[in-house]
């Protein structure tokens, strides 16, 4: 594995010392997975904001009605 800057090396060693990960590769793998998930969430938020700006949103009332129908939840619950 490439040499890490001192601050990152310290963080990796902390995770290893606390038994959170077995290897440096495990730390890196989990970090990259988390970054990928974060990117997907940010992409979804950007798309949602773009949709809202273009008038492609749904009202909360519409969403509520659909969820109540789907899960058989009465209006007064």
N, C-alpha and C positions, 0 to 999 in steps of 0.2 A: 504494500500500500504506500502511496506517496506520503511524504512527510507533511504533517499538518502544521499550520501556524500554532504558536504556543497556546493561545487562548482556546482554540478548538481542541488541541491535544489534551489540554487540562479537562475540558468538558467530557471528552470521550473516556478518559481515564476515570473520571468521577462515576460515569455510568457503569463502567466495568468493575470498579472497586465496590460499588454498592450492589453488585449482582444483578443489575437490571438487564445486562447483555452479557453474552459469553465471549464475543469477539468484536474487534473493531469493525469488521465487515457487517456484523449484525446491526451495529449502531448506524453505520452508513446506509444500509439497506432500509432500515426503519425511517431514517431521516428523509431519504429520497422518496419513499412511499408517502410520507406525510406531506412533503412538498407537492407531490403529484395530486394528492387529494385537495390540498389548499388551492392549487391552480384550477382544478375542476370547479370548486365552489365559487371562486372568484369569476370564472368564465360564466357560470350559471347566473350569478348576480348581475354581471354586465349584460347578459342576454335579457334577463328579466327587466332591467332598467330600460334597455333599448326597446323592448316590447311595450312597456308602459308608455314610453315617450312617443311611440308610434300608434298608440291607441289600441293595442292588442291585449289589454288587460281584462280581467274579470272582476266584477264587484265582489265584496265580501259576502253580501247577501246571496249572490249566485253560488259562491263556493260553499257557504253554509248550507244552503238548500240541497246541493248535490251530495255533500257529506252526510247530511241527515237522511236523505233518501237511500244512499248506498248502505248505511249502517243501521237503518230502521230506527232512527232516533226521533222521538216526537218533538214537535215545535216548542212545547212548553218545558222541555227538559234542559 
